[in-house]
């Protein structure tokens, strides 16, 4: 197969982030094709859901004071956190109180300065009345007395100066946001709503309750976005498990994870090109995409893997891992056997052949515990540390096999690639996780000579 060196600029439907955001804003203001009321028993049953509830407690915790850089690099201090942190998609709420949808208006939490959680996992039905839900865009709307934040499938996306959507809109104002695109019947969506009594500084003598909870369905005729699209980089949540002091030299004091593109079937094999762009595969769609740091997404190659007449017989006919040879040509890899949850190390002999293999790191227990993902792609930094995609996220492993820490991402995480931060001169690690591309800025860089 001959791989083109020039990038084919075939624009996808949502080529730039601004057009995607404009389309979403326009959609949110339109009348839906169908709706389901989550404050009724019939509506929740239609979605195979169950409301669960829990109060939130304010707790003391250890932290660090602000250093000269304005980041948590100062001396140790004591501050406040809350419990439980229940926004994650896989958070275990089985022991929580189950509440009837008709009681969402009941006053809850302790009053005064108080917070709470409402959680529900919904399943997309085949039809809502005459409306066929396949390929629809789903919008969730809720209104809490007095403020709310909405997590969707373990993410709380937020952008600078954002008002509403996933974050607080205003005093008793509704939250309205897209929670699913190109959905299919049977797809599950986890919603977690964090409620706050207010005004906060007034410590009011009332309680938290939910006025409305509704799921709206929009078909293509209403201008719903379809297919992959780039977004203006916006922050989503990440937990960094620090298991060794060495991890602090790699990770910034206040790490931020940003989503930059979404809407893919399943993505793999990212690689940073000499042109300063990111290439990655969607094996399900048999396509290689290119993401440009100016928030543009284009198709780099169609039919990236199998091209036979019986292509429809294969669930993932496209390329998987990508790499660049010394001349900058793109090299594609297909799927392999991933039955064992381990990373292997092999000695490289003088003639370039591989010697005996050994288990470098065993993640079998993580896989058995139900963490999402399997051992998959890895990258190496300039100090020889491995950044390995596996069960639970990206795991940072020292050359001697010491597990330094993990970037815990609540999605199956397949692969990663080093990329340049042109604006600030640093380095990003781009992460391919399930249906979206993310990036995190780090203090380290990729090893010279490696893609």
N, C-alpha and C positions, 0 to 999 in steps of 0.2 A: 504494500500500500504506500502511495506517495503522500506525504503530509505537507500541506501548503505552508509556506513560511509567512506569506502575507495574510493578514487577518481579514476575513470576509465580513464586511459591515452590514450584516443582515439584521435590521432592527426588529426586536420583538415588540409585542403590542404596547408594553409599558417601558419604553426605552429610557425615560428619565424620571427621576424621583418626583419632580414638581408636577408632572402630568398625572402621576399615580395619586398623589395627594389631592390634587384638584378633582380628579374623578371620584375619590372617596368622599370628599366634602359634598360634592353634588349628589351622590347617592344617599348620604345620610339625611338629606333634606326632602327626599321623595317619599311618596306613599308606597308601602311595600306591596308585593304581590300576594303575600300571605303572612299571617302572624299567629303566634301561640302565646297565650297568657300563662306565665309561670307562677301566677298567684292563684291559679285554679287547680283543683284536683285533676280535671280532665286534661289540662295543658301539660302538667307534669307527667301524667301517665302516658300521654302521646309521645313524650320525649324520653320515657323510661327513666325518669330522674327521681331524686329524693333530696329534699332540702336538709342540710345539716347545719347545726349552729353551735357556737362556742364564744364565751366571753373572752376578753383579752386582759391580761395582767401586765402591769408595769413592774419591771424588775431591775435591780441594780446589776451592773456588769463592769468588768475591767476593760479599759481602753487605753489610748495614748493621747496626750495633749497635742495641740497644734505646734509643729516645728516652724523654723524660719521659712520653710517652703510652703507654709499654709496647709500642709498635709499631716496626717497622724504619725508624725515622726518624733514627737517630743517625749517627755517623760511619762511614766504610767499615771493614770488617773482612774477615778470611778465616775461612771455616768449611768444612763438609763437605756434600757432596751424594752422590748415587749415580748410576750409569749402567749400563744405559740406563733411561730412563723409558718403560717398555713397557706401561703400563696403557691407553693410548688405543686405541680400536677399530681405527683405521686405521694403527696402528704397523706398519712394514714388518719382519716377522720372517722374510722369505723366505731370508735367509742364515743363520738359526739352525740349530742341530743338530736334526734330526728324531729322535724317540725312539719306540720301540715302546711301546704301552700296558702291555705285560707287564713293562716295566723301570721303571715309576714308583717301585717300591720300591728301586731301586738308589740307593746313597748318592752324592750329588752336592754341588757347591760345594767350597770348599777346606778346610772344617773351621774350628774355632775361631769367631771372629767373621766370619760369612759370610751372604750373602743370595743368592737366585736367583729366576728367573722360569720359570713353566710357562705356555704359551699354547695354546689350542685354539679353533677356530671350529666350532661344531656347527650342523647343519641339522635342523630339526624333521621327522621322518618322518611319513608319513600315518597309520601305525598302529604300535603296539608290541604285538605279539601281537594279541589281539582288541580292544584299546583304540584308539578313534578319537581322535587327538590334537587335532583341531580344537576351539578354544575352551578348551583345557586351561591349567592353571597349572603352570609348570615350576619345580622346586626343585633346586638344585645342592648337593651335600654333598661336602666333602673334609676330610681330616685330614692335616696335615703334621707331621712331626717337625722343628721344635717349634712354630712359630707360622705363621699365614698371614693375608694380606689378599686379598680377592677383588674384582677389577674386573669389571664386567659392561657390555658394550657401551660401554666407554670411561668408565664412571663408578665412583667409589668412594664411595657414599653413606654418610654417618655422622651420627649425632645425639649430643647430649650424654649422657654416661654409658652409651652403647651398649656392649654386650658380645656379641661373636659376630656372626653374619651376615657382613657384608662386612669387618669388622675382627676383631682378635684376640679369641678367646673365652677362652683360658687355656692353661695348660701342656698341650700335646699334645691340646687339646680340638678337636672338629670344628667347622668352619664350615658353616652350613646357612642358605640364603637363597633367596628367590624371584628367579628370573632371567628369567621371562617370564610374561605374563598374556594370556589370550585369544589364544593363539598359533595360527598357521595353518601347515599343511604347507608346507615349503620355506623358512620363516622362518629366518634365520641369527642366531646369538647368539655373540658373542665373549667368551670367558672368559680372564682373565689372573690367575694366582695368584702372589702375591709371597711367597716363603718366607724364613723367618728361623731361624737356628740359635740355640739357647738352652739354659739361661738366658743372656741377653746379658751380664750382668755377670760371669758365670763363664767366659766364652770357652771353651765345652766342647770336649772332644777328640772330638767326633762330627761328623756331617754332616747335610745336609738330604735328606729323602726323603718321598714321598707314600704314606701308608697306604691311603687310599681316594679314589675319585672316582666319583660316581654322580649320574645325572640322574633325578629322580622326577617322575612325571606324575600330576596330580590333575584329575578331572573336576568338574563343577558339584555333583555329589552329595556331595563332600567339603567343601563350603563355600568353594570357591575364589572369590575376588573376580572380578567380571565388570563390564566397562564402566569409565567414568571415575570417578576418586575423588580426593579431597583428601588430603594427607598433612601431618603436622606439619612445618613447614619444616625441612629438614635439608640440611646442607652437602654439595655435590658439588664435584668438582675443576674448576678453571678456570685457564687460562693467559692472562696479559695481556701481549701483545707491546707493549713501549714503544718507539716509534720517534721520539718527539719529547719533550723535557722538559715541554712543556705538558700532556702526559697526566697527569703527577703531580698537577696541580691539580684534575683531574677524578676520578681513581681514588683510593680509600683506600689507605694504605700496605700494608695486608694484606687485599686484596680477597677477599670471600667470595661464592660463588654458591650459592643455595638452591633446591631443588626444592620446589614447593608443591602441585602437582597432576599427575596422570599418567593413562594409560590411554586417551587419545584416539586417533582414527584419524589425524588431521592437523589442526593448529591454526594459525590465522591471525588477523590484525587485532585485537589487544587494544586496549582503550580504557578509561581510568580514569573512573568516573562521579562525579557530584556527591554521590552517596550513599556514596562511599568504598569502592566495590567495582570489580572488574575484569570487563569483558565481553570475550569472545573467541569466534571462530567455529570450528566444525569442519565445513569444507565437505563432507567425505565423508559425514558423518552428518546434514547439513542441519539443524544445531542451533547455537544460540548459548547458551553457558554463562556463568554468573556465579560468580566466585570471591570469597568474603568473607574478609577477613584473619583471622577467627577460625577458619580452616581448614574452612570449609563450602563445598560446591559444590552449585549448584542449576541447573536448566534455566531459562534466561531466555526462550527462544523456540524452538519446534519449527517445522520447515518454514521455515527462515530465508531460503531462496532460492526455488528453483523449486517450484511446487506442482501442476504439470500431471499428467495421468493417466499420461503416459509417463515419469514421474520415474525409474523403474528403469533407463532407458536412459542415464542420466547418471552418470558416476563421481563427480563432485563437484558435486551440485546446490545445495549450500548457499551462504550468504554467505561473502565473503572478508574484505576490510577493513571496519572499523567506525569510525564517527566520531560526534561529537555536534554538533548545530547550536547556534546561540546560545541557543535556548530549552531546550536539554538533551535534545532528541529524538534518537533513535538513527537514524543514516543508514548504510545497508548498501551495500557495493560488491561487484560480481561480478568474475569473473576477467578478466584482460587479456592482452595479448600480451607475453611476456617472452623474446623470441628473442635479444635483445642484452644482454650482460653489462655494462651501463653504467648510471650514474645521470645523468639529464639535468637541466639548470637552465634555467628560462624567466624572462624579464623580465616583470614585471607592469606593464602600461601604466596610464596615469592613469584610464582608464575601467574598469579591473579586468580587461580582456582580457589574454591571454598573448601576449607578443611572441615573437621568434625563440628557438629552443632551441639549446643547446650541450651538449656532453658535459662534465659536471662531474667525474666520476670514472669511470675505465675499469677494470673488474674482469675483463676477458676472460681475462687470463693466469691469474688465480686459478681461474676456472671450467675452463680447459683443463688445469690441473695436477691436477684431480681433487678439489679441495676441495668439500665438500658445500654445497649451496644455490646460489641465484642471487640477483642484486640484487632486493631486494624492499622491504619497508616501511622507513620511517625516521622518526626523531624529532629534534627540535631542542632544545638546552638554552638557557638564558637568555643565553649568550654567542654563540649562533649556530652552535655546533658541531653537526654532524650525527652521529647514531648510526644507522648504516645496516646493516640485515640483508643479508648477502650470502654469497658463498662463504667458508666457514671460520668464520663467527660474526657478531658485531657489530663494525663498523669505525667508529672515531671520526675524523671528517674536519673540519678547520677550515674556516671560511667561505671561505678563499682556496684550498681544495682540498688543503691539506697533510694527509697521512695521519698522524695523531698516534699511533695505536695500535689494537689490536684485542683484543676479548674472544674468545679462541679456544675455541669450543664444538664438541665432536666430534659435532654433529648438524646436519642441515639447519635453518638458522635463518631464520624467515620474517618476523618482525615484532617490535615492542616497543612499550611504552607507559610513560609516567611515572606513578608512583603515590606516595602519601604514606606516610611512615613515621610513623604517628600516635604510636607509643610514644616515639620519640626525636626527632621533629620534623625528620627529614631527608627524603630522597627516594630512592625505589627506581626502578630501571628494570626493569619486568617484561618477560620475554623469552618469546616463543612459539617453541619449537624442536621441530619434528617432532611427537612425541606427548605432550609435557609442557610445563608452565609453570614458569619459573624467575624469580628476582629477585636483583638485586645492588644493594647500597647504594652511592651515589656522593656526592661532595662537591658536585655541581652539581644543578640542578633544571631542569624543563621550562620552556620559554619561556612567559611569561604570555600568555594568550589563545589558546593552542594546546591541543588535547586531548591 
